[in-house]
Amino acid sequence: MPRWCCDEVSLALGLCAEAEYGKLIIKRSEFKGSYVAVHVPTNGVGIVGSQGVLFAEESGSHILAIANCGAGEDVYVSGKAIWKSKHGYLPGDRWGEFEFLSALTFLFALLLCWYGYQMHVHSDHSIPIQRWLLITLLAGFIEVLFKAGDYWIWNEDGVRFTVAMYIGEFSFLTGSS
């Protein structure tokens, strides 16, 4: 019969040390990784707080295993599991999009400034459609600015800023997309 937790029988069989009593049995020589043990109170509700935080410095696949080595009581786990890469909280598949939107924001700003300046310098020779081109450039700039801003805030804080997200998503209604 396999033994998962260090109890009296496991101690008698020599499967674990006395210092590991009440914990998951882990063969330190074969285990490559990090772990954290959290005390679960036998009665009532326990709040783990910061002692349940584990930082993994390596990239790759990670496995979260939860074991209850207590007195057979049910344990309910709730809360957040947040994964942060070396870049921040933004999911890895969105990182390239964030870089692209940031570059596009910069290019839109340059184009908008250059076009606005040229319209001002040559205001004697302007035609009405140039103003609409300027408004279209401004709408495109607002769209990519808010989308890049949403991703930047998401990357820094781990949560999306819904106002920036919705302004970026729905700004195409102004005519830029």
VOGU-3710 file (C-alpha; in Angstrom, 3 decimals, decimal comma):
1> mprwccdevs> 0,000/0,000/0,000  1,535/3,344/-1,016  2,117/5,977/1,643  1,660/9,650/0,751  1,808/11,297/4,151  4,267/10,878/6,997  2,360/9,257/9,871  3,159/6,697/12,615  3,164/3,761/10,172  5,390/5,601/7,682
11> lalglcaeae> 7,801/6,496/10,481  7,933/2,842/11,619  8,621/1,718/8,025  11,422/4,280/7,709  9,753/6,101/4,811  10,156/9,525/6,404  11,946/11,335/9,216  10,348/12,498/12,454  10,789/16,132/11,391  8,485/15,435/8,415
21> ygkliikrse> 5,597/14,113/10,524  2,244/15,292/9,149  3,718/16,349/5,810  3,749/14,903/2,316  6,545/12,366/1,817  9,048/13,778/-0,663  12,302/12,072/-1,581  14,603/15,093/-1,541  17,272/13,249/-3,561  14,854/12,625/-6,460
31> fkgsyvavhv> 12,765/15,792/-6,232  13,887/18,681/-8,423  11,839/21,736/-7,641  10,377/23,898/-4,934  7,627/23,244/-2,464  5,913/24,943/0,442  4,191/23,271/3,398  1,196/25,044/4,896  -0,277/24,227/8,305  -3,982/23,469/8,117
41> ptngvgivgs> -5,750/23,920/11,488  -7,721/20,916/12,759  -10,775/23,025/13,674  -12,203/26,186/12,221  -11,022/28,258/9,333  -7,385/28,963/8,723  -6,039/31,775/6,618  -2,682/31,011/5,090  -1,608/34,531/4,204  1,867/34,996/2,788
51> qgvlfaeesg> 3,261/31,645/3,996  1,572/29,936/1,021  3,554/31,953/-1,533  6,063/30,079/-3,655  8,393/31,653/-6,153  9,732/29,521/-9,009  12,676/31,111/-10,781  12,870/28,543/-13,588  10,920/28,646/-16,835  9,021/25,626/-18,049
61> shilaiancg> 6,181/23,428/-16,889  5,070/23,667/-13,278  2,824/21,315/-11,319  0,709/22,330/-8,353  -0,069/19,443/-6,017  -2,173/19,837/-2,893  -2,188/17,094/-0,279  -4,048/16,938/3,031  -1,993/15,044/5,570  -4,252/16,090/8,435
71> agedvyvsgk> -6,715/14,054/10,475  -8,908/13,195/7,508  -10,802/16,487/7,586  -11,963/18,036/4,342  -9,940/21,011/3,235  -11,415/23,679/0,995  -8,981/25,889/-0,852  -9,977/29,237/-2,285  -8,122/32,273/-3,476  -5,962/33,283/-6,370
81> aiwkskhgyl> -3,185/31,514/-8,167  -1,129/34,136/-9,980  1,635/33,272/-12,414  4,163/35,992/-13,159  6,857/35,633/-15,807  10,116/37,562/-16,017  8,276/40,188/-18,092  5,370/40,588/-15,672  1,809/39,334/-15,315  0,825/39,595/-18,982
91> pgdrwgefef> 0,275/36,123/-20,494  3,162/35,047/-22,682  1,037/34,702/-25,808  0,101/38,396/-25,491  3,653/39,721/-25,032  4,341/40,069/-28,773  1,028/41,880/-29,227  1,973/44,265/-26,407  5,313/45,071/-28,041  3,595/45,568/-31,416
101> lsaltflfal> 0,942/47,875/-29,918  3,630/49,878/-28,100  5,592/50,380/-31,319  2,395/51,229/-33,197  1,480/53,813/-30,543  4,867/55,473/-30,987  4,562/55,458/-34,780  1,007/56,840/-34,664  2,186/59,641/-32,337  5,017/60,546/-34,717
111> llcwygyqmh> 2,748/60,469/-37,757  0,056/62,467/-35,974  2,536/65,150/-34,877  4,172/65,359/-38,297  0,842/65,528/-40,170  -0,622/68,076/-37,738  2,487/70,251/-38,041  2,424/70,060/-41,830  -1,269/71,032/-41,835  -0,455/74,014/-39,651
121> vhsdhsipiq> 2,504/75,126/-41,782  0,547/74,760/-45,039  -2,818/75,919/-43,672  -3,277/78,333/-46,591  -3,367/75,404/-49,036  -5,398/72,865/-47,064  -8,517/71,126/-48,260  -11,368/69,904/-45,994  -10,537/66,201/-46,329  -7,182/66,771/-44,604
131> rwllitllag> -9,008/67,477/-41,344  -10,801/64,119/-41,661  -7,460/62,408/-42,245  -6,152/64,066/-39,088  -9,234/62,884/-37,141  -8,755/59,341/-38,486  -5,103/59,378/-37,396  -6,170/60,646/-33,977  -8,786/57,867/-33,641  -6,173/55,233/-34,568
141> fievlfkagd> -3,741/56,713/-32,069  -6,373/56,634/-29,288  -7,198/52,996/-30,085  -3,620/51,691/-29,940  -2,757/53,949/-26,982  -5,555/52,498/-24,843  -4,906/48,911/-25,966  -1,184/49,237/-25,172  -2,059/50,974/-21,898  -4,413/48,148/-20,965
151> ywiwnedgvr> -1,678/45,581/-21,606  0,893/47,653/-19,707  -1,366/47,928/-16,625  -2,212/44,209/-16,877  1,494/43,388/-17,016  2,356/45,583/-14,015  -0,583/44,843/-11,696  -1,804/41,409/-12,791  -5,356/42,644/-13,400  -6,905/44,353/-16,394
161> ftvamyigef> -8,013/47,969/-16,168  -11,502/47,609/-17,619  -11,935/51,273/-18,619  -8,773/51,233/-20,748  -9,676/47,815/-22,148  -13,157/48,875/-23,268  -12,021/52,231/-24,659  -9,356/50,395/-26,682  -11,784/47,741/-27,885  -14,630/50,060/-28,816
171> sfltgss> -12,656/53,024/-30,133  -12,850/51,479/-33,621  -16,394/52,853/-33,687  -14,897/56,306/-34,181  -13,653/55,275/-37,606  -10,069/54,048/-37,217  -10,631/50,371/-38,024
//
